[in-house]
């Protein structure tokens, strides 16, 4: 009897234990929706669990969703009932009330999630709970978002991205969120934690915890995502280099990257919303 994996040829390809993405921001003018649809179609055939770590939507104005954005949602929704893959949605600060929109994606919304493959326990949470600007000055965040929406509508993508980086330096501190998330994970007994929210892909060690930020899908490609494979957690980028070259890896190949040491960790960068 054929299994779902053999039908799709997964037994002949690398199948990740878990893939984590965040900050899709469907509805945003700068969402990489075409690339995201391509990635999601690939990801659901190459992992056992797919975790979307917050901010699927840019806001609750669904009139901003294009056909391409709905196509991304369709890929997610049609794979939520499969037996050979689990789809998990961790809430983000842009996603709105869980009881309002969980039916759109077809999965329950969680505040945090622990992935456990028997070798690694990865704590997954969006990260906005560690952002004091959002909690202490919500009106300031609303004003900043309004300004950016105006800019991204009337300016080229790269210009809008540059202005986002400049104007958000004072608003969030990526290093602070990394530190607080790592300390929270350590207090819960976890050695691995991944967040989104800052939009800056990052791997760093703090307090004996490996912190990985999965970046966002509103920047120019390649776009980042987190994978768990056996006893490794690492960042990858889409499109994958071997796929861009028209190749397909086979099971047993060497991983793309190993876990970094603290000396190899990149410097902290200012966070983006």
Secondary structure per residue as TSV (DSSP state, phi and psi in degrees):
chain	resnum	aa	ss	phi	psi
A	1	X	-	360.0	131.7
A	2	X	-	-79.2	136.0
A	3	X	-	-91.6	168.9
A	4	X	H	-62.2	-35.5
A	5	X	H	-68.1	-37.3
A	6	X	H	-72.5	-32.6
A	7	X	H	-61.0	-42.2
A	8	X	H	-88.2	-2.6
A	9	X	T	77.0	21.2
A	10	X	G	-70.3	-26.1
A	11	X	G	-69.8	-11.3
A	12	X	G	-104.8	1.5
A	13	X	S	-126.1	168.1
A	14	X	-	-68.7	126.0
A	15	X	-	-117.4	115.4
A	16	X	B	-75.3	148.1
A	17	X	S	-66.6	-38.4
A	18	X	E	-154.5	142.6
A	19	X	E	-123.2	133.2
A	20	X	E	-122.7	127.5
A	21	X	E	-127.8	162.1
A	22	X	-	-150.4	165.6
A	23	X	-	54.9	58.3
A	24	X	-	-74.3	-37.2
A	25	X	-	53.2	50.8
A	26	X	B	-61.5	133.0
A	27	X	T	108.0	-20.0
A	28	X	-	-78.4	144.7
A	29	X	T	-66.0	-20.4
A	30	X	T	-107.7	10.7
A	31	X	-	-64.2	132.7
A	32	X	-	-81.7	64.6
A	33	X	H	-66.0	-41.4
A	34	X	H	-62.3	-46.4
A	35	X	H	-65.7	-37.8
A	36	X	H	-65.5	-42.7
A	37	X	H	-60.8	-42.3
A	38	X	H	-61.5	-44.3
A	39	X	H	-64.7	-47.2
A	40	X	H	-60.7	-40.4
A	41	X	H	-61.3	-39.3
A	42	X	H	-71.7	-44.1
A	43	X	H	-63.7	-40.2
A	44	X	T	-68.8	-12.9
A	45	X	T	-102.6	0.9
A	46	X	S	-131.3	20.2
A	47	X	B	-150.7	160.2
A	48	X	S	-93.2	-25.0
A	49	X	E	-137.9	135.8
A	50	X	E	-118.5	119.6
A	51	X	E	-113.3	123.1
A	52	X	E	-101.1	108.5
A	53	X	E	-93.1	61.6
A	54	X	S	90.2	153.7
A	55	X	-	57.8	50.3
A	56	X	S	-59.3	-44.3
A	57	X	B	-102.1	154.0
A	58	X	S	-79.4	-38.2
A	59	X	-	-162.2	-173.8
A	60	X	S	-92.4	11.7
A	61	X	-	-86.1	86.8
A	62	X	G	-70.0	-9.4
A	63	X	G	-67.1	-18.1
A	64	X	G	-81.0	-9.9
A	65	X	-	-74.6	127.8
A	66	X	-	-91.8	175.7
A	67	X	H	-59.6	-36.9
A	68	X	H	-66.6	-38.8
A	69	X	H	-64.0	-43.8
A	70	X	H	-64.2	-31.9
A	71	X	H	-63.2	-38.1
A	72	X	H	-64.3	-44.3
A	73	X	H	-61.9	-36.9
A	74	X	H	-64.1	-41.0
A	75	X	H	-60.9	-43.4
A	76	X	H	-64.2	-50.5
A	77	X	H	-64.6	-40.7
A	78	X	H	-72.6	-8.1
A	79	X	T	-107.7	4.9
A	80	X	T	-76.4	-19.7
A	81	X	T	-102.6	5.7
A	82	X	-	-72.0	149.5
A	83	X	S	-83.7	-20.4
A	84	X	S	-100.9	6.5
A	85	X	-	-150.7	141.8
A	86	X	E	-110.5	130.7
A	87	X	E	-108.5	127.1
A	88	X	E	-123.1	138.1
A	89	X	E	-120.3	117.1
A	90	X	E	-97.9	131.2
A	91	X	-	-69.0	150.1
A	92	X	-	-123.7	169.6
A	93	X	T	-70.7	-16.4
A	94	X	T	-92.1	-8.5
A	95	X	S	-79.6	-21.1
A	96	X	-	84.9	-176.9
A	97	X	-	-61.7	136.2
A	98	X	H	-61.8	-39.5
A	99	X	H	-73.3	-10.3
A	100	X	H	-88.0	-37.5
A	101	X	H	-123.6	-1.8
A	102	X	H	-62.0	-31.7
A	103	X	H	-69.7	-20.4
A	104	X	H	-67.0	-40.6
A	105	X	H	-90.2	-24.8
A	106	X	T	90.8	14.0
A	107	X	S	-135.7	158.9
A	108	X	-	-72.2	151.6
A	109	X	E	-99.6	131.5
A	110	X	E	-112.6	153.3
A	111	X	S	-79.8	-32.1
A	112	X	-	-157.5	163.8
A	113	X	E	-146.6	144.0
A	114	X	E	-114.6	117.7
A	115	X	E	-91.6	132.7
A	116	X	E	-138.8	113.6
A	117	X	-	-105.4	12.9
A	118	X	S	91.3	-16.8
A	119	X	S	-115.9	-32.1
A	120	X	-	-135.0	137.3
A	121	X	E	-110.9	114.3
A	122	X	E	-110.3	117.2
A	123	X	E	-81.5	127.0
A	124	X	E	-122.2	119.6
A	125	X	-	-151.0	154.7
A	126	X	-	-66.6	-42.5
A	127	X	S	110.8	-13.6
A	128	X	G	-65.6	-22.5
A	129	X	G	-66.7	-14.8
A	130	X	G	-99.4	3.9
A	131	X	-	-97.6	102.7
A	132	X	H	-72.5	-23.4
A	133	X	H	-63.9	-44.1
A	134	X	H	-63.9	-43.5
A	135	X	H	-75.7	-34.7
A	136	X	H	-92.0	-28.7
A	137	X	-	-133.9	64.1
A	138	X	H	-62.1	-32.0
A	139	X	H	-66.6	-34.0
A	140	X	H	-67.2	-39.0
A	141	X	H	-63.7	-40.9
A	142	X	H	-62.9	-41.7
A	143	X	H	-64.3	-45.2
A	144	X	H	-62.4	-40.9
A	145	X	H	-65.3	-40.1
A	146	X	H	-61.7	-41.8
A	147	X	H	-62.6	-44.0
A	148	X	H	-66.2	-39.4
A	149	X	H	-60.0	-37.8
A	150	X	H	-65.2	-43.6
A	151	X	H	-65.1	-45.4
A	152	X	H	-69.5	-21.2
A	153	X	H	-77.4	-33.7
A	154	X	H	-113.5	-0.4
A	155	X	S	-123.5	154.7
A	156	X	-	-58.1	158.4
A	157	X	H	-55.7	-47.9
A	158	X	H	-67.6	-34.8
A	159	X	H	-66.7	-42.5
A	160	X	H	-63.0	-38.9
A	161	X	H	-65.4	-40.9
A	162	X	H	-63.8	-43.0
A	163	X	H	-66.5	-36.6
A	164	X	H	-58.6	-44.9
A	165	X	H	-63.1	-40.4
A	166	X	H	-68.9	-46.7
A	167	X	H	-77.7	-16.7
A	168	X	T	-96.7	-2.6
A	169	X	T	-58.1	-40.3
A	170	X	T	-80.6	-15.6
A	171	X	T	-86.3	-35.6
A	172	X	-	-139.8	158.7
A	173	X	B	-126.0	109.3
A	174	X	H	-61.6	-36.4
A	175	X	H	-65.3	-38.7
A	176	X	H	-63.0	-44.4
A	177	X	H	-65.4	-40.5
A	178	X	H	-59.2	-45.4
A	179	X	H	-66.0	-45.2
A	180	X	H	-67.6	-39.2
A	181	X	H	-65.2	-40.8
A	182	X	H	-65.9	-42.1
A	183	X	H	-66.1	-38.8
A	184	X	H	-64.4	-43.4
A	185	X	H	-62.4	-43.8
A	186	X	H	-61.4	-39.0
A	187	X	H	-66.1	-22.5
A	188	X	T	-95.8	-0.9
A	189	X	T	86.5	18.4
A	190	X	-	-100.6	144.9
A	191	X	S	-104.5	-4.5
A	192	X	E	-135.6	134.0
A	193	X	E	-144.4	140.6
A	194	X	E	-129.1	138.9
A	195	X	E	-129.4	168.6
A	196	X	-	-117.0	-128.9
A	197	X	S	73.4	-47.1
A	198	X	S	-79.6	-18.4
A	199	X	-	70.3	8.6
A	200	X	-	-114.2	108.8
A	201	X	-	-61.7	133.5
A	202	X	E	-157.6	139.5
A	203	X	E	-124.6	127.0
A	204	X	E	-154.3	154.9
A	205	X	E	-108.3	132.7
A	206	X	E	-149.0	132.9
A	207	X	T	56.6	38.5
A	208	X	T	62.5	23.0
A	209	X	E	-120.5	134.8
A	210	X	E	-87.0	116.9
A	211	X	E	-102.2	131.0
A	212	X	E	-129.3	126.0
A	213	X	E	-103.4	131.0
A	214	X	-	-88.2	7.1
A	215	X	-	66.4	-149.3
A	216	X	-	-147.8	173.5
A	217	X	S	-115.9	33.6
A	218	X	S	-116.6	1.3
A	219	X	S	-97.8	165.2
A	220	X	S	-61.7	142.2
A	221	X	S	-64.4	159.8
A	222	X	S	-75.5	151.6
A	223	X	E	-105.7	141.4
A	224	X	E	-89.5	155.2
A	225	X	E	-154.4	161.1
A	226	X	E	-105.0	139.1
A	227	X	E	-125.6	147.4
A	228	X	E	-116.0	127.9
A	229	X	E	-142.0	105.2
A	230	X	T	64.6	-120.7
A	231	X	T	-100.8	22.2
A	232	X	E	-120.7	142.1
A	233	X	E	-125.7	131.9
A	234	X	E	-157.2	166.5
A	235	X	E	-90.9	139.8
A	236	X	E	-124.6	172.4
A	237	X	E	-132.2	143.5
A	238	X	E	-112.9	133.1
A	239	X	S	-70.3	143.7
A	240	X	-	-66.6	142.3
A	241	X	H	-56.2	-40.9
A	242	X	H	-71.3	-29.4
A	243	X	H	-73.2	-37.2
A	244	X	H	-62.6	-29.0
A	245	X	T	-88.3	1.5
A	246	X	T	81.0	20.5
A	247	X	-	-109.1	162.4
A	248	X	-	-130.9	121.3
A	249	X	-	-69.1	155.9
A	250	X	-	-115.0	157.6
A	251	X	T	-58.2	138.4
A	252	X	T	100.1	-8.7
A	253	X	-	-69.9	158.0
A	254	X	-	-66.5	142.9
A	255	X	-	-66.4	158.5
A	256	X	S	-66.7	-38.5
A	257	X	-	-149.7	150.9
A	258	X	-	-99.8	172.0
A	259	X	-	-65.4	138.0
A	260	X	-	-79.8	154.4
A	261	X	-	-85.4	168.0
A	262	X	G	-64.2	-29.9
A	263	X	G	-68.7	-27.9
A	264	X	G	-88.6	-3.3
A	265	X	-	-65.5	137.7
A	266	X	-	-71.5	158.6
A	267	X	-	-67.7	152.2
A	268	X	-	-66.2	144.6
A	269	X	-	-124.7	157.7
A	270	X	B	-66.2	146.4
A	271	X	-	-88.7	155.9
A	272	X	-	-121.5	154.8
A	273	X	-	-89.0	360.0
